[in-house]
Amino acid sequence: MKIPLSRVLLLAAALVAAVTIGAAAFRMWSTPLHLRVAVGPAGGADAKLMTAFNRTLDLTHAGVRLDVVPTADLHDNNRLLGKGDVDLAVVRLDDVLPPSAGVVALLRTSVLIAVAPARLNLDSLTDVKRRRIGLVARSPLDLPGLLKVLDAVGIRPMDVRIDLISADDVLGLTREGHIDVVVIAGAPSDPDVQAVVNSVAGTRKNPPSILSVDVGDVDSATPAGSTETIGSDAFPRLGIPDDDVDTIGVKTALVANAGPTGPFRQRVYDNAIKEITRSLIERHGELAREVPVASLISAPDKDDDSRYPIHAGTQDYLDDTDTSWGTLFSDQIWNIGLLGGMATSVFAAAAAFLTKGAPDPLLDLLGRLRDLTERAEASTDPADAVPLSAELRALTFEMTGLGYQRSTAYEKFAPLQLARESARDAIAALRLGHFAHGAPSSGGERLQV
């Protein structure tokens, strides 16, 4: 089968184009989506957590990666998120979120921890009137938050003196009596919080006391607040508190912007957030081995009357409680089906293009059998029957080989069989001399001799 060079070149160009498009599509689907996440301060627990989490995403070949953007503090994270300079940010939920942002995962609960030396015999935050409070502020949100809590328990700003102090000064200030109560906001398991509490003047035999915080209606203190408990022996070095202590807390969360517009880009972005949520929730135990604070990670409660919005991608994950195999891999199945269909179409088109205009072997054999029959009918010399019979045998072998190669059905092979029988009858008639004076009126039907 001879194919024109122009047709081969055109087909080659089409195949190259198809391969190029397929490679581009595969690269687009297989390249992870990079999202920027604001964490602060640099070198802090959140920065370490997101860096370790990104390594986990890379090791598990997830479809998303995180580019960590260090900032000054949690409030700065929220500011960058509101400006759209980052896609995600670690923020405290008592900070006003951007209108389009939604919670991805709850990282921890920062509780208000108030500690007083044992000599002062203080039990509750309501006992701090006319006392000097030293606030170890780790965020610009700490001082406004403390003032709201003090107001909720009936203590006005003029009733106390609040000084901002550093963690390194806690021991000296409390030992010398310059500070009566040390306040810090954070998770009790946070090593920095442990260090501050352990620095308050006291010993294991005569340890400082953890003050209870009872604000009644939590919403009056902060809409994002919640009633929390500091468990007994939360600070094991001093063995305090000896019993559970009530306090108030606020969530620190990973928050994401709503993402780009457009149905396709929005779906890709929401799927990336969904994958981040799944990996963060389901692998936080592994992360905790490297960054202990990761043990506090939890999913937002979709059934709760939440005071903060949940991101659409996270909502998809929370709704996926009973995920079937087909649902879980629906995107991959669709992609494989799409690529398979494209490949099949290309090969089918190529096969049709290559065979277009090529002679059909069945029609070729029919034509040769017809020619053989016409020569047998036109001949007047019985001696011509010998070479015609040999030619018929050769055609018979070709027919047999073609039928075997193609596994041709009987219905398609029947015309060849009828044509062969007509040629055989014509040769037989020639051998007996029946066509010496022209063909019989039957037109080649089998003779009875």
QUILIN-V6943 format. One record per run of one state. SS is the DSSP state (a for helix, b for strand, c for the rest). FROM is the first residue (numbers start at 1). LEN is the number of residues. If there is no record, write none. Layout:
SS_FROM_LEN ; SS_FROM_LEN
//
This chain:
c_1_4 ; a_5_26 ; c_31_2 ; b_33_8 ; c_41_4 ; a_45_15 ; c_60_4 ; b_64_8 ; c_72_2 ; a_74_10 ; c_84_4 ; b_88_5 ; c_93_9 ; b_102_15 ; c_117_1 ; a_118_3 ; c_121_3 ; b_124_1 ; a_125_4 ; c_129_3 ; b_132_4 ; c_136_5 ; a_141_12 ; c_153_4 ; a_157_3 ; c_160_1 ; b_161_4 ; c_165_2 ; a_167_9 ; c_176_5 ; b_181_6 ; c_187_4 ; a_191_9 ; c_200_9 ; b_209_4 ; c_213_5 ; a_218_4 ; c_222_3 ; b_225_6 ; c_231_4 ; b_235_1 ; c_236_4 ; b_240_1 ; c_241_4 ; b_245_12 ; c_257_6 ; a_263_20 ; c_283_1 ; a_284_5 ; c_289_3 ; a_292_5 ; c_297_1 ; b_298_1 ; c_299_11 ; b_310_1 ; c_311_1 ; a_312_8 ; c_320_5 ; a_325_4 ; c_329_1 ; a_330_26 ; c_356_5 ; a_361_18 ; c_379_5 ; a_384_23 ; c_407_3 ; a_410_23 ; c_433_17
//
